[in-house]
Amino acid sequence: MRPRTILYTGKGGVGKTSVAAATARRCAQAGARTLVVSTDPAHSIADVLGAPVGGRPTEVAPNLHAQQVQAQDEMERHWSAVSDWLGQLLTERGTDRIAAEELTVPPGGDELFSLLVLKGHVESGDYDVIVVDCAPTGETLRLLSFPDAARWWLDKVLGKEQAMLTAARPLARMFLDVQLPDERVIDEVQRLVGNLVAMHELLRDASRVSMRLVMTPDRMVVAEAMRTFTYLNLYGYLTDAVIVNRVFPDELAEGYFGAWHAVQAQQLELVETGFAPVPVLRAPYYDAEVIGPERLDTLAGALFAAHDAAGVLHHELSQQLRVDNGNAQLRLALPFAAKGDVQLKKIGLELVVRVDTHKRTIVLPGALAGYRPTSATLEEGALTVGFEHV
């Protein structure tokens, strides 16, 4: 059986690494063989755990190992042949050697290659729970969200390139002065595409793998988290919980922090409705940094007092989108809504849904910028919204 895998993502500076480390400690204390992996280029997992962590899994507590993935090592493993070929090509065209080396790495490639380490750990059978502290961006997950295109390249293009390149290589060198890639480069690209397809299938196994979004109750942070949540749903990744970190206690509703507390209260209400029916877990604003075993365990106690840290806390995608021939259909889970008046309002890429007294704001993907809502049907706890291209 595959291990339970939890990936934490969110905007930088929201306490994502602390939440990931706290979750891992909680799982290890429950008896699960646990690994916490940091794929963030700006590693801080060692500082948070208060223990040395290396490029390979390192034991930091009973039942708990930690690893800071070294992106450079992974790039050399997955991209060395391609990098050598591109570097030589760019150098021959007059590009400075150092600049050429930088240009051979695709944007987001370091994070992408780092995340592929997860595939090896999942297949190893060494762990019951794997917690991943992702880099503060959704780019890697979006890169892994095109399995059909990857399979198409794997089956239709990369499977036939050997014969084409063998015939074209001498002509390209003679007439174009271009060195075409050799078999080693093509094999490396094939392996990478195959790994991307396998990683996508792994991440979409909703029975064992889920995403958790970490945020603070601040307007810009919540807005970005909602956009990420929409993309995760549309790409088929299960989000089983959202974490709201650094929440001011009600005791600060008056006085100096009163205005700030009021803003947080508004954002918390938006989070509860905007992410429904996904569970919202809250952690208070502590009087010191959450680093070291004792403070991490306090944080874990606050987050998981009523939940199993390793459990799948929600089992269904909250949003599903289908686009076809100028029409689109968006299905939203609205378990709190009964049959009643449904009102829709689209403002830019925001869809505001009102059902009786309930309001929900959905951040739509950019592909729906030119669409307008035309219908809405509420049945069996789900709202289906129809769109047509303007």
C-alpha positions as CSV (number, residue, x, y, z in Angstrom):
1,M,0.0,0.0,0.0
2,R,1.2,3.5,-0.8
3,P,2.1,5.7,2.1
4,R,-0.3,8.5,3.2
5,T,1.1,11.6,1.5
6,I,0.3,15.2,2.5
7,L,1.6,18.2,0.5
8,Y,1.5,21.7,2.1
9,T,1.6,24.7,-0.1
10,G,0.9,28.4,0.3
11,K,2.2,31.9,-0.1
12,G,5.7,32.5,1.3
13,G,5.8,33.6,5.0
14,V,2.6,32.1,6.2
15,G,4.2,29.5,8.4
16,K,3.9,26.6,5.9
17,T,7.1,24.9,7.0
18,S,6.2,25.0,10.7
19,V,2.8,23.5,9.9
20,A,4.4,20.7,7.8
21,A,6.9,19.9,10.6
22,A,4.2,20.0,13.3
23,T,2.1,17.6,11.2
24,A,5.0,15.2,10.7
25,R,5.8,15.2,14.5
26,R,2.2,14.5,15.3
27,C,2.1,11.5,12.9
28,A,5.4,10.1,14.2
29,Q,4.2,10.4,17.8
30,A,1.1,8.3,16.7
31,G,3.5,5.5,15.7
32,A,3.7,6.1,11.9
33,R,7.1,5.9,10.2
34,T,7.2,9.5,9.0
35,L,9.3,11.5,6.5
36,V,9.0,15.3,6.2
37,V,10.6,16.5,2.9
38,S,11.3,20.1,2.0
39,T,11.4,20.9,-1.8
40,D,11.6,24.6,-1.1
41,P,14.9,26.0,-2.5
42,A,15.1,28.3,0.5
43,H,15.2,25.4,3.0
44,S,14.2,26.2,6.6
45,I,13.0,22.8,7.8
46,A,16.2,22.2,9.8
47,D,15.7,25.5,11.6
48,V,12.1,24.8,12.4
49,L,12.8,21.2,13.6
50,G,15.8,22.4,15.6
51,A,17.9,19.5,14.2
52,P,20.5,19.1,11.4
53,V,18.9,17.9,8.2
54,G,20.8,16.8,5.1
55,G,20.2,16.0,1.4
56,R,19.2,12.4,2.4
57,P,16.6,11.3,4.9
58,T,18.0,12.1,8.4
59,E,16.5,10.8,11.7
60,V,15.5,13.7,13.8
61,A,13.2,12.1,16.3
62,P,11.7,8.6,17.0
63,N,9.8,7.4,13.9
64,L,10.6,10.8,12.2
65,H,13.1,11.4,9.3
66,A,13.6,14.7,7.5
67,Q,15.2,15.7,4.2
68,Q,16.1,18.9,2.4
69,V,16.1,18.0,-1.3
70,Q,19.1,19.4,-3.1
71,A,17.7,20.6,-6.4
72,Q,21.1,20.7,-8.1
73,D,21.7,17.0,-7.5
74,E,18.2,16.2,-8.9
75,M,18.8,18.3,-12.0
76,E,22.1,16.6,-12.7
77,R,20.3,13.2,-12.3
78,H,17.3,14.1,-14.6
79,W,18.6,16.8,-16.9
80,S,22.4,16.5,-17.4
81,A,22.3,15.2,-21.0
82,V,19.8,17.9,-22.1
83,S,21.7,20.6,-20.2
84,D,25.0,19.6,-21.8
85,W,23.5,19.7,-25.3
86,L,21.7,23.0,-24.8
87,G,24.8,24.5,-23.2
88,Q,27.0,23.5,-26.1
89,L,24.4,24.9,-28.6
90,L,24.2,28.2,-26.8
91,T,28.0,28.5,-26.4
92,E,28.5,27.9,-30.1
93,R,26.1,30.8,-30.8
94,G,28.1,33.2,-28.7
95,T,26.4,33.0,-25.3
96,D,28.6,33.4,-22.3
97,R,29.2,30.0,-20.7
98,I,27.8,30.9,-17.3
99,A,24.7,32.4,-18.8
100,A,24.3,29.3,-21.1
101,E,24.4,27.1,-18.0
102,E,21.6,29.1,-16.4
103,L,19.5,29.1,-19.6
104,T,19.6,25.3,-19.9
105,V,17.3,24.9,-16.8
106,P,13.6,25.4,-17.6
107,P,11.7,27.9,-15.5
108,G,10.5,26.2,-12.3
109,G,12.8,23.2,-13.2
110,D,14.6,23.1,-9.9
111,E,11.3,22.7,-8.0
112,L,10.0,20.2,-10.5
113,F,13.0,18.0,-10.3
114,S,13.0,18.2,-6.5
115,L,9.4,17.0,-6.3
116,L,10.3,13.9,-8.3
117,V,12.2,12.7,-5.2
118,L,8.7,12.1,-3.8
119,K,8.1,9.3,-6.4
120,G,11.1,7.4,-5.1
121,H,10.1,7.6,-1.5
122,V,6.5,6.6,-2.3
123,E,7.7,3.5,-4.1
124,S,10.3,2.6,-1.5
125,G,7.9,1.3,1.1
126,D,10.1,2.8,3.9
127,Y,7.4,5.2,5.3
128,D,3.8,5.2,6.4
129,V,3.4,8.9,6.1
130,I,5.2,11.5,3.9
131,V,4.7,15.2,4.5
132,V,6.0,17.5,1.8
133,D,6.8,21.2,2.4
134,C,6.5,22.5,-1.1
135,A,8.0,25.8,-2.4
136,P,5.7,28.8,-2.0
137,T,4.2,28.6,-5.5
138,G,1.7,26.5,-7.4
139,E,3.8,26.3,-10.5
140,T,5.1,22.8,-9.9
141,L,1.7,21.4,-9.4
142,R,0.5,23.2,-12.6
143,L,3.4,21.7,-14.5
144,L,2.2,18.3,-13.4
145,S,-1.3,18.9,-14.5
146,F,-1.0,18.1,-18.2
147,P,-0.9,14.2,-18.3
148,D,-2.7,14.0,-21.7
149,A,-0.2,16.3,-23.3
150,A,2.7,14.5,-21.7
151,R,1.3,11.1,-22.9
152,W,0.8,12.5,-26.4
153,W,4.4,13.6,-26.6
154,L,5.5,10.3,-25.1
155,D,3.5,8.2,-27.6
156,K,3.2,10.3,-30.7
157,V,6.4,12.3,-30.9
158,L,9.1,10.9,-28.8
159,G,8.5,7.4,-29.9
160,K,9.4,8.2,-33.5
161,E,12.2,10.7,-33.1
162,Q,15.1,8.3,-33.5
163,A,14.5,7.6,-37.2
164,M,13.9,11.3,-37.9
165,L,16.9,12.5,-36.0
166,T,19.2,9.9,-37.6
167,A,18.2,11.1,-41.0
168,A,18.2,14.8,-40.2
169,R,21.4,15.0,-38.1
170,P,24.0,15.2,-41.0
171,L,21.8,17.6,-43.0
172,A,21.4,19.9,-40.0
173,R,25.1,20.0,-39.4
174,M,25.9,20.6,-43.0
175,F,23.3,23.3,-43.9
176,L,22.2,24.8,-40.6
177,D,25.4,24.4,-38.5
178,V,23.2,23.0,-35.7
179,Q,24.0,20.0,-33.6
180,L,20.8,18.0,-33.1
181,P,20.3,16.1,-29.9
182,D,21.6,12.6,-29.7
183,E,19.9,9.5,-28.4
184,R,21.1,10.2,-24.8
185,V,19.2,13.5,-24.8
186,I,16.0,12.0,-26.2
187,D,16.1,9.1,-23.7
188,E,16.5,11.6,-20.9
189,V,13.5,13.6,-22.1
190,Q,11.4,10.4,-22.4
191,R,12.3,9.4,-18.9
192,L,11.4,12.8,-17.6
193,V,8.0,12.9,-19.4
194,G,7.3,9.4,-18.1
195,N,8.1,10.5,-14.6
196,L,5.8,13.5,-14.9
197,V,3.0,11.2,-16.0
198,A,3.7,8.9,-13.1
199,M,3.9,11.8,-10.6
200,H,0.5,13.1,-11.8
201,E,-1.1,9.7,-11.3
202,L,0.4,9.5,-7.8
203,L,-0.8,13.0,-6.8
204,R,-4.3,12.3,-8.1
205,D,-4.7,9.2,-5.9
206,A,-7.3,10.8,-3.6
207,S,-7.4,7.8,-1.3
208,R,-3.8,8.3,-0.2
209,V,-2.7,11.8,-1.3
210,S,-4.0,15.3,-0.6
211,M,-3.0,18.9,-0.7
212,R,-3.4,21.3,2.3
213,L,-3.3,25.1,1.8
214,V,-1.7,27.2,4.5
215,M,-2.6,30.9,4.8
216,T,-2.9,33.7,7.2
217,P,-6.2,35.7,7.6
218,D,-5.0,38.6,5.4
219,R,-6.8,39.8,2.3
220,M,-4.0,39.2,-0.3
221,V,-3.0,35.9,1.2
222,V,-6.6,34.5,1.2
223,A,-7.1,35.7,-2.4
224,E,-4.0,33.9,-3.6
225,A,-5.0,30.7,-1.6
226,M,-8.5,30.8,-3.2
227,R,-6.9,31.0,-6.7
228,T,-4.6,28.1,-5.9
229,F,-7.6,26.1,-4.5
230,T,-9.5,26.6,-7.7
231,Y,-6.6,25.4,-9.8
232,L,-6.0,22.4,-7.6
233,N,-9.6,21.4,-8.0
234,L,-9.7,21.9,-11.7
235,Y,-6.5,19.9,-12.2
236,G,-7.9,17.1,-10.1
237,Y,-5.9,17.4,-6.9
238,L,-7.8,16.8,-3.7
239,T,-7.5,19.5,-1.0
240,D,-8.6,17.9,2.2
241,A,-8.0,20.8,4.6
242,V,-7.0,24.5,4.7
243,I,-4.9,25.9,7.5
244,V,-5.4,29.4,8.8
245,N,-2.4,30.3,10.8
246,R,-1.7,33.3,13.2
247,V,-5.3,34.1,14.1
248,F,-5.7,36.8,16.7
249,P,-7.6,35.6,19.8
250,D,-10.9,37.3,20.7
251,E,-9.3,39.0,23.6
252,L,-7.6,41.4,21.2
253,A,-11.0,42.5,19.7
254,E,-10.7,45.7,21.7
255,G,-7.9,48.2,21.9
256,Y,-4.8,48.6,19.8
257,F,-5.3,45.3,17.8
258,G,-9.1,45.8,17.4
259,A,-9.0,47.0,13.8
260,W,-6.7,44.2,12.8
261,H,-8.8,41.7,14.6
262,A,-11.9,42.9,12.7
263,V,-10.1,42.5,9.3
264,Q,-9.1,39.0,10.3
265,A,-12.7,38.2,11.3
266,Q,-13.9,39.3,7.8
267,Q,-11.3,37.1,6.1
268,L,-12.1,34.1,8.3
269,E,-15.7,34.3,7.3
270,L,-14.7,34.4,3.6
271,V,-12.4,31.4,4.2
272,E,-15.2,29.4,5.8
273,T,-17.6,30.0,2.9
274,G,-15.1,30.1,0.0
275,F,-13.5,26.8,0.8
276,A,-16.6,24.9,2.0
277,P,-17.1,22.0,2.5
278,V,-13.3,21.6,3.1
279,P,-12.5,21.6,6.8
280,V,-10.8,24.9,8.0
281,L,-8.2,24.3,10.8
282,R,-7.1,27.3,12.8
283,A,-3.9,28.1,14.8
284,P,-3.5,31.1,17.0
285,Y,-0.9,33.8,16.8
286,Y,1.8,32.7,19.3
287,D,4.0,35.1,21.2
288,A,7.1,33.6,19.8
289,E,8.3,31.8,16.6
290,V,7.1,28.2,16.2
291,I,10.5,26.5,16.1
292,G,11.7,23.5,18.1
293,P,9.9,20.3,19.2
294,E,7.9,21.8,22.1
295,R,6.4,24.7,20.1
296,L,5.8,22.4,17.1
297,D,3.8,20.0,19.3
298,T,1.8,23.0,20.7
299,L,0.9,24.0,17.1
300,A,0.0,20.4,16.2
301,G,-2.3,20.2,19.2
302,A,-4.1,23.4,18.2
303,L,-4.6,22.3,14.6
304,F,-5.4,18.6,15.1
305,A,-7.2,18.6,18.5
306,A,-10.4,17.3,16.7
307,H,-8.7,15.6,13.7
308,D,-6.3,12.9,12.8
309,A,-3.2,14.6,11.3
310,A,-2.6,11.8,8.9
311,G,-6.2,11.2,8.0
312,V,-7.9,12.2,4.8
313,L,-10.1,15.0,6.2
314,H,-12.2,15.6,3.1
315,H,-12.9,13.1,0.3
316,E,-14.3,14.9,-2.7
317,L,-13.2,17.6,-5.1
318,S,-15.2,20.8,-4.3
319,Q,-15.2,22.2,-7.9
320,Q,-15.3,20.5,-11.3
321,L,-15.1,22.3,-14.6
322,R,-15.9,21.2,-18.2
323,V,-15.3,23.4,-21.2
324,D,-16.6,22.4,-24.7
325,N,-17.3,24.3,-27.9
326,G,-17.7,27.8,-26.4
327,N,-19.7,26.5,-23.4
328,A,-18.6,25.7,-19.9
329,Q,-20.1,24.0,-16.9
330,L,-18.8,24.5,-13.3
331,R,-20.0,22.2,-10.6
332,L,-19.7,23.5,-7.0
333,A,-20.3,21.5,-3.8
334,L,-22.7,23.5,-1.6
335,P,-23.6,21.2,1.3
336,F,-25.0,24.1,3.3
337,A,-27.6,25.2,0.7
338,A,-31.1,24.0,0.2
339,K,-33.3,24.8,-2.7
340,G,-33.9,28.5,-2.9
341,D,-33.2,31.6,-5.0
342,V,-29.8,31.4,-6.7
343,Q,-28.1,34.7,-7.7
344,L,-24.9,34.8,-9.8
345,K,-22.6,37.8,-10.4
346,K,-19.3,37.6,-12.3
347,I,-16.8,40.4,-11.6
348,G,-13.7,39.9,-13.7
349,L,-12.6,36.3,-12.7
350,E,-14.6,36.3,-9.5
351,L,-17.9,34.5,-9.5
352,V,-20.1,35.5,-6.5
353,V,-22.8,33.0,-5.7
354,R,-25.7,33.7,-3.4
355,V,-28.2,31.0,-2.3
356,D,-30.8,32.5,0.0
357,T,-28.7,34.1,2.8
358,H,-25.5,32.2,1.9
359,K,-22.7,33.8,-0.2
360,R,-19.7,32.2,-1.8
361,T,-16.9,33.7,-3.9
362,I,-15.2,31.5,-6.4
363,V,-12.0,32.6,-8.2
364,L,-12.3,31.3,-11.8
365,P,-9.4,30.2,-14.0
366,G,-8.1,32.6,-16.7
367,A,-9.6,30.5,-19.4
368,L,-13.1,31.7,-18.4
369,A,-12.3,35.4,-18.7
370,G,-14.4,35.7,-21.9
371,Y,-17.4,33.7,-20.6
372,R,-20.6,34.9,-18.8
373,P,-22.8,32.8,-16.5
374,T,-26.1,31.8,-18.2
375,S,-27.7,29.3,-15.9
376,A,-27.7,27.8,-12.4
377,T,-29.2,24.6,-11.0
378,L,-29.1,23.5,-7.4
379,E,-29.5,19.7,-6.8
380,E,-28.4,17.2,-4.2
381,G,-26.0,19.6,-2.4
382,A,-24.3,20.8,-5.6
383,L,-24.7,23.9,-7.7
384,T,-24.1,23.6,-11.5
385,V,-23.4,26.9,-13.3
386,G,-23.5,27.1,-17.0
387,F,-21.4,29.6,-19.0
388,E,-21.2,30.6,-22.6
389,H,-18.5,32.5,-24.5
390,V,-19.3,36.2,-25.1
